[in-house]
Amino acid sequence: MTPGSEHDQRPRQLGLWVRHELVLPALQHGFTERLLSPIVASVRPQNAPSARVLAKCGFSRLRYDSLLTRDHHEVRRATWPPGATAHMERAT
């Protein structure tokens, strides 16, 4: 496989799609079945694609933890965007 070819780019794009598709049902389950709030995630600052996925799913960046070298994000049930549920239903 040649770097930069169509086949080289597809798995990377597919991986982003899969992560987004997995985060929304996990949030839905956490908020409705487990009654969790907040739900938190941590991401390395250089992992911009994962931070974008979290943002699309309603997470907000809280702070940077220098000991763990991670940005901490959270989403709360009361502020979870209604559009996230609608997007999840369209994806299934």
N, C-alpha and C positions, 0 to 999 in steps of 0.2 A: 504494500500500500504506500503510495506516494504522499509525503506530508503536503497538506494543502489541497489534496484531491477531495472530491465529493465524499468518497467513502471515509476519508480521514475526519471530516467535519461532522458527519452524521451521528456517530456515537456520542460526541460531546453535546450536541444539541438534544439528542434523545435523553441523555442523562439529566439535563436540566428539566425537561418536561416531566420525567418520571418523578423526580424529587418534589416538584410542585404538586403533582397529582397525589403523592403520598402524604404530603403535609396537611392538605385540607381535610381529608377524611380523618386523620389523626386528631386534628383540632376539633372537628365536629364530635368525635367520640369522647374526647377529653372534656369538652364543655357540656355535652348533653347526657352522656352515660355516666361519667365519673364525677361530674360537677366540679372539675378543677378550675382554679383561677388564682393566680396567673399560670400560664404555661410559658416556660422559659427555654431558650436555646442559646448556645454560644458558638461563635464562628471566629476563625482567624481573620484578622483585618484584611489580609491579602486575598482572601477568598470572596471576591466581589460577587461572583455568580450566586453563591449560597446566600449572601446577604440580600441580594435582590429577590430571591425566592421567598425568604422570610418576610421581606417588606410587602411583596405581593399578597402574602397570606395574612397580613395585618399586624405583624410584629413591629415593635418600635425598639430602636437601639437605646439601651439604658446607659451603659458605661463600658470602659475598657478596663480589663483586669490585667495589670502588668505582670503579676505572678504567673498566671495561666497563659498570658499573651493571647487573650481572646476578647472579642466584643460580646457583651451580654445583651440579649434581646428578650422582650416579653410581649405577650398578648393577653389581654384580659377578656373574660366572657362578656362583660358589660360593654366593652368597646369593640368587640370583634365585628368587622365590617359585614353587613348583610350581603354585600356583593360576593364575599368569599363563599357563602353557602350556595348562592345562585350559580357561581362558576363551577362549584363541585358537582352540582346536579347536571349541568350541561356536559361535564366531562365523562359522566358514567353512561 
